Amino acid sequence: MNIIKSDNMYILDIELSAECMYCFHNSIEDTIKKFCEKNNLRYGYYEQYIDFGVGQVYFQDEVIKIVWEEFPNSISLFIKNYNDCLLIVDMVKNDFYKQ
């Protein structure tokens, strides 16, 4: 998991390795919905295409854009606020990785 600083936002890049695949439900969309429910985020939408998907969720009234890519198997979250990014990192660690 990496945080990359872009011009006006932070990109949280999450590689979906075998160790975190246990958390996935029927689809990426279902996983995003369950992640939102568990962590008090508001689900916006998710659209799945052949080898990528795009969507958005809301955290503290801020839009977080989501991009999933099949190769490499990763999810990127585009977050405007660094402190929000750190909070999302903790949520992801608790949900996607076994302790």
All heavy atoms as an XYZ file, in Angstrom:
839
protein
N       0.857     -1.155      0.000
C       0.000      0.000      0.000
C       0.911      1.229      0.000
O       1.798      1.337      0.836
C      -0.891     -0.045      1.242
C      -1.895      1.015      1.298
S      -3.179      0.829      2.571
C      -2.691     -0.501      3.593
N       0.669      2.131     -0.943
C       1.488      3.327     -1.079
C       0.612      4.561     -1.147
O      -0.473      4.528     -1.720
C       2.313      3.280     -2.374
C       3.267      2.123     -2.396
O       3.969      1.880     -1.436
N       3.293      1.406     -3.502
N       1.131      5.661     -0.596
C       0.495      6.966     -0.754
C       1.377      7.785     -1.683
O       2.568      7.969     -1.414
C       0.325      7.696      0.586
C      -0.565      6.894      1.526
C      -0.242      9.100      0.351
C      -0.677      7.479      2.918
N       0.794      8.246     -2.764
C       1.518      9.020     -3.761
C       0.927     10.428     -3.785
O      -0.280     10.595     -3.907
C       1.396      8.372     -5.154
C       1.918      6.937     -5.105
C       2.123      9.194     -6.199
C       1.430      6.073     -6.234
N       1.796     11.433     -3.662
C       1.332     12.824     -3.715
C       1.251     13.255     -5.164
O       2.200     13.175     -5.920
C       2.321     13.717     -2.947
C       2.069     15.198     -3.088
C       0.860     15.631     -2.305
C       0.767     17.153     -2.252
N      -0.392     17.699     -2.874
N       0.075     13.715     -5.569
C      -0.133     14.261     -6.902
C      -0.255     15.779     -6.755
O      -0.081     16.319     -5.672
C      -1.400     13.655     -7.503
O      -1.607     14.123     -8.807
N      -0.567     16.464     -7.831
C      -0.652     17.919     -7.794
C      -1.572     18.438     -6.691
O      -1.174     19.251     -5.876
C      -1.121     18.477     -9.138
C      -0.072     18.309    -10.219
O       1.118     18.193     -9.866
O      -0.446     18.291    -11.396
N      -2.791     17.988     -6.665
C      -3.748     18.514     -5.698
C      -4.474     17.430     -4.913
O      -5.534     17.667     -4.362
C      -4.764     19.420     -6.395
C      -5.533     18.682     -7.467
O      -5.209     17.558     -7.815
N      -6.571     19.306     -7.986
N      -3.895     16.221     -4.896
C      -4.522     15.151     -4.125
C      -3.511     14.062     -3.825
O      -2.384     14.083     -4.295
C      -5.749     14.591     -4.826
C      -5.523     13.900     -6.124
S      -7.055     13.257     -6.851
C      -8.257     14.467     -6.415
N      -3.963     13.102     -3.038
C      -3.147     11.945     -2.668
C      -3.784     10.712     -3.289
O      -5.003     10.580     -3.313
C      -3.082     11.811     -1.148
C      -2.424     13.003     -0.512
C      -3.163     14.121     -0.162
C      -1.049     13.029     -0.309
C      -2.559     15.233      0.394
C      -0.433     14.132      0.237
C      -1.189     15.234      0.589
O      -0.582     16.334      1.119
N      -2.934      9.833     -3.779
C      -3.410      8.589     -4.380
C      -2.989      7.453     -3.462
O      -1.796      7.240     -3.236
C      -2.830      8.382     -5.787
C      -3.191      9.571     -6.679
C      -3.336      7.060     -6.382
C      -2.424      9.601     -7.984
N      -3.962      6.767     -2.913
C      -3.704      5.595     -2.091
C      -3.793      4.392     -3.016
O      -4.869      4.049     -3.494
C      -4.720      5.504     -0.956
C      -4.630      4.282     -0.053
C      -3.248      4.158      0.571
C      -5.699      4.342      1.005
N      -2.655      3.778     -3.285
C      -2.578      2.656     -4.215
C      -2.482      1.363     -3.409
O      -1.538      1.180     -2.640
C      -1.359      2.829     -5.118
C      -1.367      1.870     -6.285
O      -2.458      1.599     -6.814
O      -0.272      1.397     -6.656
N      -3.458      0.487     -3.593
C      -3.544     -0.756     -2.831
C      -3.404     -1.925     -3.788
O      -4.269     -2.151     -4.633
C      -4.897     -0.863     -2.101
C      -5.145      0.384     -1.263
C      -4.958     -2.135     -1.266
C      -6.596      0.564     -0.871
N      -2.302     -2.647     -3.672
C      -2.123     -3.850     -4.480
C      -2.875     -4.980     -3.795
O      -2.705     -5.229     -2.604
C      -0.650     -4.211     -4.603
C      -0.424     -5.371     -5.547
C       1.049     -5.647     -5.780
O       1.849     -4.711     -5.721
O       1.369     -6.816     -6.010
N      -3.722     -5.658     -4.552
C      -4.559     -6.715     -3.993
C      -3.844     -8.054     -4.097
O      -4.083     -8.838     -4.997
C      -5.909     -6.740     -4.708
C      -6.684     -5.426     -4.639
C      -7.946     -5.514     -5.466
C      -6.996     -5.068     -3.200
N      -2.964     -8.287     -3.155
C      -2.204     -9.532     -3.134
C      -3.060    -10.651     -2.546
O      -4.152    -10.429     -2.031
C      -0.934     -9.350     -2.317
O      -1.273     -9.021     -0.984
N      -2.536    -11.852     -2.591
C      -3.268    -13.024     -2.102
C      -3.630    -12.886     -0.631
O      -4.674    -13.359     -0.193
C      -2.444    -14.279     -2.332
N      -2.795    -12.194      0.159
C      -3.054    -12.097      1.596
C      -4.293    -11.264      1.921
O      -4.855    -11.389      3.001
C      -1.839    -11.537      2.326
C      -1.537    -10.098      2.002
C      -0.272     -9.593      2.667
O       0.508    -10.397      3.181
O      -0.082     -8.371      2.659
N      -4.734    -10.410      1.006
C      -5.925     -9.606      1.309
C      -7.132    -10.030      0.482
O      -8.194     -9.450      0.614
C      -5.645     -8.118      1.124
S      -5.378     -7.612     -0.562
N      -6.994    -11.037     -0.333
C      -8.110    -11.451     -1.181
C      -9.226    -12.144     -0.397
O     -10.342    -12.249     -0.871
C      -7.625    -12.374     -2.305
C      -6.743    -11.665     -3.330
S      -7.492    -10.207     -4.071
C      -8.719    -10.967     -5.098
N      -8.959    -12.576      0.825
C      -9.983    -13.248      1.622
C     -11.169    -12.333      1.906
O     -12.277    -12.790      2.143
C      -9.394    -13.739      2.953
C      -9.218    -12.637      3.963
C     -10.204    -12.375      4.901
C      -8.091    -11.831      3.961
C     -10.065    -11.351      5.819
C      -7.944    -10.806      4.858
C      -8.930    -10.578      5.791
O      -8.782     -9.555      6.692
N     -10.939    -11.019      1.889
C     -12.006    -10.086      2.257
C     -13.000     -9.849      1.127
O     -14.044     -9.260      1.350
C     -11.403     -8.748      2.692
S     -10.632     -7.858      1.344
N     -12.686    -10.299     -0.082
C     -13.560    -10.006     -1.206
C     -14.820    -10.855     -1.172
O     -14.811    -12.013     -0.801
C     -12.824    -10.186     -2.540
C     -12.053     -8.962     -2.897
C     -10.853     -8.685     -2.281
C     -12.557     -8.054     -3.802
C     -10.158     -7.537     -2.573
C     -11.874     -6.898     -4.102
C     -10.670     -6.642     -3.483
N     -15.894    -10.222     -1.553
C     -17.195    -10.870     -1.574
C     -17.477    -11.287     -3.022
O     -16.574    -11.662     -3.740
C     -18.233     -9.911     -0.987
C     -17.857     -9.501      0.413
N     -18.111    -10.287      1.510
C     -17.189     -8.411      0.889
C     -17.643     -9.697      2.597
N     -17.076     -8.559      2.244
N     -18.681    -11.200     -3.467
C     -19.028    -11.649     -4.812
C     -18.369    -10.832     -5.912
O     -18.082    -11.352     -6.969
C     -20.547    -11.611     -4.997
C     -21.236    -12.614     -4.098
O     -20.678    -13.653     -3.797
N     -22.434    -12.287     -3.663
N     -18.148     -9.557     -5.678
C     -17.589     -8.689     -6.703
C     -16.845     -7.539     -6.043
O     -16.963     -7.320     -4.835
C     -18.706     -8.131     -7.593
O     -19.520     -7.254     -6.830
N     -16.124     -6.787     -6.834
C     -15.440     -5.591     -6.322
C     -16.494     -4.607     -5.799
O     -16.318     -4.002     -4.750
C     -14.600     -4.937     -7.443
C     -13.578     -5.924     -7.964
C     -13.986     -3.643     -6.965
C     -12.191     -5.816     -7.483
N     -17.596     -4.461     -6.524
C     -18.651     -3.542     -6.090
C     -19.202     -3.939     -4.724
O     -19.360     -3.087     -3.840
C     -19.782     -3.488     -7.115
C     -20.885     -2.527     -6.714
C     -22.001     -2.437     -7.735
O     -22.213     -3.405     -8.500
O     -22.653     -1.387     -7.768
N     -19.478     -5.222     -4.516
C     -19.966     -5.687     -3.214
C     -18.949     -5.405     -2.116
O     -19.307     -5.021     -1.003
C     -20.274     -7.183     -3.245
C     -21.515     -7.519     -4.030
O     -22.307     -6.593     -4.325
O     -21.696     -8.702     -4.364
N     -17.679     -5.603     -2.422
C     -16.610     -5.355     -1.454
C     -16.568     -3.876     -1.079
O     -16.442     -3.534      0.098
C     -15.260     -5.812     -2.020
O     -15.348     -7.209     -2.318
C     -14.137     -5.579     -1.026
N     -16.681     -2.992     -2.063
C     -16.682     -1.555     -1.797
C     -17.888     -1.180     -0.943
O     -17.773     -0.415      0.021
C     -16.653     -0.754     -3.110
C     -15.314     -0.970     -3.827
C     -16.902      0.728     -2.856
C     -15.280     -0.454     -5.252
N     -19.061     -1.735     -1.263
C     -20.264     -1.448     -0.478
C     -20.101     -1.894      0.968
O     -20.439     -1.159      1.894
C     -21.477     -2.128     -1.097
C     -21.979     -1.462     -2.354
C     -23.185     -2.204     -2.927
C     -23.710     -1.526     -4.168
N     -24.844     -2.263     -4.752
N     -19.582     -3.101      1.184
C     -19.390     -3.613      2.542
C     -18.345     -2.795      3.299
O     -18.488     -2.537      4.490
C     -19.029     -5.086      2.509
C     -20.174     -5.947      2.022
C     -20.052     -7.354      2.500
C     -21.155     -8.226      1.970
N     -22.468     -7.935      2.477
N     -17.274     -2.385      2.589
C     -16.250     -1.530      3.188
C     -16.881     -0.211      3.650
O     -16.602      0.270      4.746
C     -15.130     -1.278      2.179
C     -14.032     -0.393      2.683
C     -13.045     -0.900      3.516
C     -13.976      0.943      2.324
C     -12.031     -0.087      3.989
C     -12.965      1.765      2.783
C     -11.991      1.252      3.623
N     -17.742      0.360      2.831
C     -18.428      1.609      3.180
C     -19.320      1.427      4.404
O     -19.288      2.239      5.331
C     -19.255      2.121      2.004
S     -18.277      2.798      0.659
N     -20.109      0.363      4.410
C     -21.004      0.097      5.536
C     -20.228     -0.053      6.835
O     -20.602      0.501      7.861
C     -21.812     -1.172      5.282
C     -22.864     -1.042      4.215
C     -23.488     -2.387      3.847
O     -23.258     -3.390      4.564
O     -24.199     -2.435      2.831
N     -19.153     -0.803      6.782
C     -18.369     -1.096      7.985
C     -17.640      0.133      8.514
O     -17.450      0.266      9.716
C     -17.359     -2.208      7.670
C     -16.570     -2.660      8.867
C     -15.683     -3.823      8.533
C     -14.928     -4.283      9.759
N     -14.035     -5.382      9.468
N     -17.247      1.037      7.628
C     -16.386      2.150      8.022
C     -17.055      3.521      7.962
O     -16.389      4.547      7.994
C     -15.127      2.154      7.152
C     -14.260      0.966      7.441
O     -13.673      0.880      8.502
N     -14.194      0.030      6.504
N     -18.365      3.542      7.879
C     -19.108      4.806      7.902
C     -18.798      5.723      6.724
O     -18.748      6.937      6.874
C     -18.851      5.537      9.215
C     -20.113      5.846      9.954
O     -21.202      5.494      9.506
N     -19.979      6.509     11.076
N     -18.584      5.140      5.564
C     -18.443      5.906      4.330
C     -19.759      5.792      3.576
O     -20.510      4.837      3.770
C     -17.319      5.352      3.453
C     -15.896      5.718      3.850
C     -15.398      4.826      4.962
C     -14.993      5.604      2.660
N     -20.032      6.738      2.726
C     -21.259      6.690      1.930
C     -20.899      6.212      0.528
O     -20.037      6.774     -0.127
C     -21.919      8.063      1.879
C     -23.304      8.035      1.266
C     -24.076      9.306      1.546
N     -23.324     10.520      1.313
C     -23.383     11.235      0.188
N     -24.174     10.860     -0.804
N     -22.670     12.327      0.060
N     -21.565      5.160      0.093
C     -21.336      4.592     -1.237
C     -21.950      5.505     -2.285
O     -23.079      5.959     -2.146
C     -21.962      3.195     -1.302
C     -21.874      2.547     -2.662
C     -20.703      1.949     -3.077
C     -22.963      2.556     -3.516
C     -20.612      1.352     -4.325
C     -22.891      1.961     -4.770
C     -21.707      1.362     -5.162
O     -21.623      0.787     -6.403
N     -21.201      5.773     -3.355
C     -21.708      6.562     -4.474
C     -22.122      5.663     -5.613
O     -23.292      5.399     -5.823
N     -21.132      5.151     -6.333
C     -21.403      4.229     -7.439
C     -20.130      3.477     -7.784
O     -19.035      3.833     -7.354
C     -21.923      4.979     -8.671
C     -20.862      5.804     -9.373
C     -20.091      5.255    -10.402
C     -20.618      7.122     -9.009
C     -19.104      6.007    -11.029
C     -19.645      7.870     -9.635
C     -18.893      7.307    -10.642
O     -17.912      8.038    -11.265
N     -20.293      2.422     -8.555
C     -19.154      1.677     -9.102
C     -19.604      1.073    -10.420
O     -20.664      0.460    -10.482
C     -18.683      0.577     -8.149
C     -17.492     -0.173     -8.682
C     -16.222      0.380     -8.623
C     -17.637     -1.406     -9.301
C     -15.127     -0.275     -9.144
C     -16.545     -2.067     -9.821
C     -15.291     -1.500     -9.743
O     -14.214     -2.164    -10.265
N     -18.814      1.278    -11.463
C     -19.102      0.712    -12.779
C     -17.949     -0.188    -13.196
O     -16.808      0.242    -13.242
C     -19.313      1.831    -13.800
C     -20.526      2.677    -13.483
C     -20.719      3.831    -14.441
O     -19.991      3.910    -15.456
O     -21.590      4.665    -14.174
N     -18.296     -1.434    -13.501
C     -17.301     -2.446    -13.859
C     -17.225     -2.597    -15.368
O     -18.251     -2.709    -16.030
C     -17.691     -3.795    -13.236
C     -16.752     -4.917    -13.548
C     -15.421     -4.745    -12.851
O     -15.362     -4.497    -11.664
N     -14.344     -4.895    -13.596
N     -16.017     -2.573    -15.883
C     -15.775     -2.826    -17.299
C     -14.943     -4.098    -17.400
O     -14.769     -4.799    -16.416
C     -15.094     -1.616    -17.941
C     -15.924     -0.360    -17.801
C     -15.694      0.537    -16.764
C     -16.991     -0.102    -18.660
C     -16.475      1.675    -16.613
C     -17.774      1.034    -18.517
C     -17.512      1.914    -17.486
O     -18.299      3.036    -17.340
N     -14.437     -4.430    -18.577
C     -13.735     -5.701    -18.749
C     -12.517     -5.815    -17.846
O     -12.393     -6.768    -17.093
C     -13.350     -5.909    -20.226
C     -14.615     -6.079    -21.057
C     -12.439     -7.127    -20.384
C     -14.397     -6.110    -22.543
N     -11.599     -4.866    -17.902
C     -10.370     -4.995    -17.124
C     -10.110     -3.812    -16.196
O      -9.000     -3.626    -15.711
C      -9.173     -5.229    -18.042
C      -9.004     -4.121    -19.068
O      -9.866     -3.237    -19.145
O      -7.989     -4.148    -19.777
N     -11.122     -3.015    -15.937
C     -11.010     -1.930    -14.963
C     -12.402     -1.536    -14.485
O     -13.414     -1.939    -15.053
C     -10.267     -0.720    -15.553
C     -11.074      0.074    -16.546
C     -11.726      1.227    -16.157
C     -11.186     -0.339    -17.871
C     -12.477      1.962    -17.070
C     -11.924      0.388    -18.787
C     -12.578      1.536    -18.385
N     -12.438     -0.767    -13.437
C     -13.692     -0.252    -12.907
C     -13.461      1.118    -12.300
O     -12.339      1.437    -11.883
N     -14.493      1.935    -12.264
C     -14.407      3.265    -11.676
C     -15.617      3.501    -10.781
O     -16.685      2.939    -11.003
C     -14.330      4.380    -12.746
C     -13.051      4.284    -13.549
C     -15.533      4.333    -13.670
N     -15.423      4.333     -9.769
C     -16.522      4.643     -8.884
C     -16.152      5.745     -7.925
O     -15.095      6.366     -8.045
N     -17.041      5.964     -6.968
C     -16.730      6.935     -5.938
C     -17.506      6.641     -4.675
O     -18.586      6.057     -4.705
C     -16.956      8.367     -6.403
C     -18.362      8.780     -6.637
C     -18.444     10.203     -7.198
O     -17.577     10.637     -7.953
N     -19.480     10.920     -6.837
N     -16.898      7.040     -3.570
C     -17.517      6.980     -2.256
C     -17.322      8.345     -1.610
O     -16.576      9.187     -2.125
C     -16.908      5.859     -1.379
C     -17.140      4.494     -2.009
C     -15.427      6.089     -1.132
N     -17.989      8.560     -0.488
C     -17.895      9.844      0.206
C     -17.441      9.604      1.642
O     -17.948      8.724      2.327
C     -19.258     10.543      0.223
C     -19.793     10.792     -1.160
C     -20.589      9.838     -1.795
C     -19.478     11.959     -1.854
C     -21.073     10.056     -3.069
C     -19.959     12.180     -3.133
C     -20.751     11.224     -3.732
O     -21.223     11.433     -5.003
N     -16.457     10.392      2.069
C     -15.943     10.319      3.430
C     -15.855     11.741      3.965
O     -15.163     12.579      3.384
C     -14.564      9.647      3.444
C     -13.946      9.559      4.807
C     -14.545      8.814      5.803
C     -12.765     10.218      5.087
C     -13.972      8.722      7.061
C     -12.177     10.128      6.333
C     -12.787      9.379      7.326
N     -16.565     12.008      5.044
C     -16.612     13.341      5.646
C     -16.961     14.395      4.592
O     -16.297     15.427      4.472
C     -15.301     13.660      6.355
C     -15.006     12.707      7.477
C     -13.729     13.014      8.232
O     -12.996     13.939      7.908
N     -13.451     12.225      9.247
N     -17.962     14.103      3.801
C     -18.477     14.988      2.745
C     -17.485     15.283      1.626
O     -17.670     16.221      0.862
C     -19.005     16.306      3.333
C     -20.205     16.085      4.229
O     -20.992     15.161      3.941
O     -20.357     16.827      5.214
N     -16.437     14.518      1.529
C     -15.470     14.648      0.436
C     -15.615     13.456     -0.510
O     -15.832     12.329     -0.070
C     -14.027     14.693      0.960
C     -13.694     15.938      1.745
C     -13.580     17.176      0.876
O     -13.218     17.053     -0.311
O     -13.864     18.269      1.396
N     -15.472     13.709     -1.793
C     -15.545     12.649     -2.792
C     -14.205     11.918     -2.844
O     -13.149     12.550     -2.893
C     -15.864     13.223     -4.184
C     -15.768     12.153     -5.256
C     -17.242     13.868     -4.191
N     -14.254     10.603     -2.823
C     -13.069      9.774     -3.035
C     -13.321      8.972     -4.294
O     -14.271      8.184     -4.356
C     -12.813      8.830     -1.843
C     -12.528      9.652     -0.579
C     -11.667      7.875     -2.154
C     -12.390      8.813      0.668
N     -12.497      9.201     -5.297
C     -12.636      8.469     -6.550
C     -11.906      7.138     -6.420
O     -10.852      7.050     -5.802
C     -12.071      9.269     -7.711
C     -12.863     10.523     -7.974
C     -12.316     11.296     -9.141
C     -13.113     12.584     -9.299
N     -12.606     13.415    -10.366
N     -12.480      6.110     -7.051
C     -11.933      4.753     -6.993
C     -11.656      4.274     -8.416
O     -12.508      4.417     -9.292
C     -12.936      3.781     -6.336
C     -13.248      4.217     -4.906
C     -12.421      2.349     -6.373
C     -14.385      3.452     -4.283
N     -10.481      3.688     -8.610
C     -10.159      3.050     -9.890
C      -9.598      1.673     -9.574
O      -8.643      1.543     -8.805
C      -9.123      3.869    -10.700
C      -8.739      3.124    -11.968
C      -9.667      5.247    -11.034
N     -10.214      0.633    -10.140
C      -9.700     -0.731    -10.030
C      -9.131     -1.132    -11.374
O      -9.726     -0.857    -12.416
C     -10.808     -1.710     -9.641
C     -10.369     -3.137     -9.750
C      -9.571     -3.816     -8.884
C     -10.669     -4.049    -10.808
N      -9.368     -5.093     -9.324
C     -10.027     -5.268    -10.527
C     -11.412     -3.959    -11.983
C     -10.119     -6.374    -11.350
C     -11.499     -5.063    -12.805
C     -10.866     -6.254    -12.488
N      -7.936     -1.751    -11.343
C      -7.304     -2.252    -12.560
C      -7.028     -3.737    -12.400
O      -6.562     -4.175    -11.346
C      -5.994     -1.516    -12.824
C      -6.180     -0.047    -13.115
C      -4.855      0.643    -13.312
O      -4.229      1.017    -12.306
O      -4.455      0.778    -14.482
N      -7.312     -4.484    -13.459
C      -7.088     -5.931    -13.416
C      -5.595     -6.271    -13.384
O      -5.176     -7.194    -12.711
C      -7.756     -6.607    -14.611
C      -7.649     -8.110    -14.568
C      -8.405     -8.778    -15.698
O      -8.627     -8.144    -16.740
O      -8.777     -9.948    -15.517
N      -4.788     -5.537    -14.141
C      -3.355     -5.812    -14.148
C      -2.586     -4.524    -13.959
O      -2.693     -3.630    -14.802
C      -2.927     -6.478    -15.458
C      -1.486     -6.895    -15.424
C      -1.117     -8.060    -14.782
C      -0.517     -6.100    -15.989
C       0.213     -8.438    -14.726
C       0.813     -6.476    -15.944
C       1.178     -7.638    -15.308
N      -1.849     -4.330    -12.891
C      -1.804     -5.268    -11.761
C      -3.108     -5.175    -10.972
O      -3.792     -4.160    -11.032
C      -0.642     -4.747    -10.929
C      -0.609     -3.286    -11.208
C      -1.062     -3.142    -12.637
N      -3.436     -6.220    -10.260
C      -4.682     -6.252     -9.506
C      -4.585     -5.239     -8.370
O      -4.008     -5.516     -7.328
C      -4.938     -7.660     -8.978
C      -6.345     -7.828     -8.465
O      -7.203     -6.986     -8.692
N      -6.579     -8.918     -7.769
N      -5.131     -4.044     -8.605
C      -4.990     -2.976     -7.617
C      -6.209     -2.062     -7.618
O      -6.941     -1.975     -8.591
C      -3.740     -2.147     -7.904
O      -3.879     -1.450     -9.114
N      -6.382     -1.400     -6.481
C      -7.399     -0.372     -6.324
C      -6.678      0.907     -5.938
O      -5.834      0.903     -5.039
C      -8.427     -0.744     -5.238
C      -9.251     -1.960     -5.670
C      -9.344      0.425     -4.929
C     -10.254     -2.427     -4.635
N      -7.004      1.998     -6.614
C      -6.445      3.304     -6.281
C      -7.569      4.209     -5.802
O      -8.629      4.272     -6.418
C      -5.766      3.927     -7.504
O      -4.691      3.119     -7.926
N      -7.313      4.883     -4.696
C      -8.261      5.838     -4.133
C      -7.661      7.230     -4.270
O      -6.526      7.455     -3.860
C      -8.541      5.528     -2.660
C      -9.015      4.113     -2.349
C      -9.115      3.917     -0.849
C     -10.346      3.841     -2.999
N      -8.410      8.156     -4.826
C      -7.945      9.525     -5.042
C      -8.588     10.409     -3.978
O      -9.799     10.637     -4.003
C      -8.312      9.983     -6.452
C      -7.597      9.187     -7.517
C      -8.065      7.942     -7.907
C      -6.453      9.682     -8.115
C      -7.409      7.195     -8.877
C      -5.789      8.951     -9.088
C      -6.266      7.711     -9.470
N      -7.761     10.891     -3.047
C      -8.239     11.569     -1.844
C      -7.608     12.965     -1.772
O      -6.401     13.112     -1.923
C      -7.861     10.742     -0.588
C      -8.396      9.300     -0.731
C      -8.368     11.401      0.673
C      -7.841      8.327      0.275
N      -8.416     13.985     -1.502
C      -7.921     15.367     -1.484
C      -7.150     15.719     -0.215
O      -6.196     16.472     -0.255
C      -9.078     16.345     -1.650
C      -9.711     16.300     -3.007
C     -10.850     17.287     -3.111
C     -11.521     17.175     -4.470
N     -12.692     18.044     -4.564
N      -7.559     15.188      0.920
C      -7.004     15.586      2.206
C      -6.062     14.507      2.746
O      -6.443     13.346      2.842
C      -8.173     15.840      3.171
C      -7.741     16.290      4.524
O      -7.067     15.562      5.244
N      -8.145     17.488      4.891
N      -4.855     14.904      3.151
C      -3.864     13.939      3.641
C      -4.332     13.237      4.915
O      -4.148     12.035      5.064
C      -2.519     14.630      3.876
C      -1.437     13.672      4.302
C      -0.912     12.750      3.400
C      -0.943     13.686      5.597
C       0.073     11.856      3.779
C       0.051     12.796      5.986
C       0.552     11.889      5.077
O       1.533     11.004      5.454
N      -4.947     13.974      5.839
C      -5.422     13.354      7.076
C      -6.516     12.330      6.794
O      -6.555     11.275      7.433
C      -5.915     14.419      8.060
C      -4.765     15.235      8.610
O      -3.660     14.735      8.767
N      -5.022     16.506      8.884
N      -7.406     12.634      5.847
C      -8.416     11.657      5.438
C      -7.744     10.425      4.845
O      -8.167      9.289      5.089
C      -9.378     12.252      4.409
C     -10.326     13.271      5.019
O     -10.363     13.398      6.267
O     -11.028     13.949      4.242
N      -6.692     10.655      4.090
C      -5.951      9.547      3.475
C      -5.389      8.615      4.562
O      -5.495      7.396      4.447
C      -4.839     10.110      2.604
S      -4.030      8.874      1.581
N      -4.828      9.187      5.609
C      -4.283      8.374      6.702
C      -5.383      7.587      7.416
O      -5.182      6.428      7.792
C      -3.533      9.254      7.696
C      -2.264      9.917      7.165
C      -1.639     10.812      8.243
C      -1.263      8.886      6.672
N      -6.555      8.196      7.583
C      -7.676      7.484      8.196
C      -8.136      6.318      7.317
O      -8.421      5.228      7.819
C      -8.841      8.444      8.450
C      -8.625      9.490      9.543
C      -9.761     10.508      9.538
C      -8.504      8.822     10.902
N      -8.189      6.545      6.016
C      -8.589      5.484      5.083
C      -7.551      4.359      5.095
O      -7.907      3.174      5.032
C      -8.779      6.044      3.657
C      -9.892      7.092      3.627
C      -9.028      4.933      2.654
C     -11.284      6.564      3.807
N      -6.263      4.706      5.207
C      -5.211      3.680      5.297
C      -5.492      2.755      6.472
O      -5.414      1.522      6.342
C      -3.803      4.321      5.421
C      -2.773      3.296      5.873
C      -3.384      4.944      4.104
N      -5.824      3.314      7.629
C      -6.125      2.479      8.800
C      -7.338      1.587      8.551
O      -7.344      0.414      8.931
C      -6.368      3.350     10.033
C      -5.083      3.957     10.571
O      -3.988      3.438     10.258
O      -5.180      4.960     11.304
N      -8.365      2.130      7.909
C      -9.554      1.340      7.595
C      -9.200      0.175      6.672
O      -9.652     -0.958      6.872
C     -10.611      2.212      6.927
C     -11.214      3.255      7.797
S     -12.336      4.277      6.810
C     -12.544      5.672      7.890
N      -8.406      0.455      5.654
C      -8.011     -0.581      4.691
C      -7.186     -1.650      5.381
O      -7.399     -2.845      5.172
C      -7.239      0.046      3.507
C      -6.588     -1.030      2.645
C      -8.162      0.914      2.667
N      -6.245     -1.242      6.222
C      -5.419     -2.227      6.948
C      -6.289     -3.137      7.794
O      -6.052     -4.347      7.865
C      -4.391     -1.514      7.829
C      -3.228     -0.960      7.066
C      -2.250     -0.303      8.017
C      -1.068      0.274      7.270
N      -0.148      0.982      8.199
N      -7.288     -2.567      8.456
C      -8.165     -3.375      9.312
C      -9.085     -4.292      8.520
O      -9.436     -5.367      8.993
C      -9.004     -2.468     10.214
C      -8.166     -1.802     11.283
O      -7.144     -2.336     11.706
N      -8.584     -0.626     11.703
N      -9.489     -3.889      7.326
C     -10.436     -4.675      6.530
C      -9.784     -5.634      5.547
O     -10.285     -6.717      5.314
C     -11.370     -3.754      5.742
C     -12.544     -3.282      6.564
O     -12.534     -3.517      7.788
O     -13.461     -2.696      5.997
N      -8.688     -5.246      4.943
C      -8.145     -5.994      3.825
C      -6.971     -6.896      4.188
O      -6.574     -7.724      3.392
C      -7.686     -5.041      2.710
C      -8.812     -4.465      1.915
C      -9.723     -3.600      2.475
C      -8.975     -4.804      0.583
C     -10.767     -3.063      1.733
C     -10.011     -4.277     -0.162
C     -10.911     -3.404      0.423
N      -6.413     -6.721      5.358
C      -5.236     -7.511      5.730
C      -5.461     -8.196      7.055
O      -5.887     -7.578      8.016
C      -3.991     -6.617      5.804
C      -3.651     -5.971      4.485
C      -4.144     -4.718      4.163
C      -2.880     -6.634      3.553
C      -3.855     -4.127      2.936
C      -2.584     -6.061      2.322
C      -3.079     -4.805      2.032
O      -2.794     -4.234      0.827
N      -5.143     -9.471      7.105
C      -5.289    -10.236      8.342
C      -4.250     -9.761      9.346
O      -3.131     -9.447      8.979
C      -5.110    -11.731      8.090
C      -6.237    -12.329      7.298
C      -6.048    -13.814      7.155
C      -7.225    -14.381      6.395
N      -7.120    -15.822      6.216
N      -4.640     -9.735     10.588
C      -3.732     -9.306     11.651
C      -2.860    -10.477     12.067
O      -3.230    -11.578     12.111
C      -4.523     -8.788     12.844
C      -5.442     -7.657     12.488
C      -4.703     -6.392     12.089
O      -3.646     -6.107     12.638
N      -5.209     -5.670     11.119
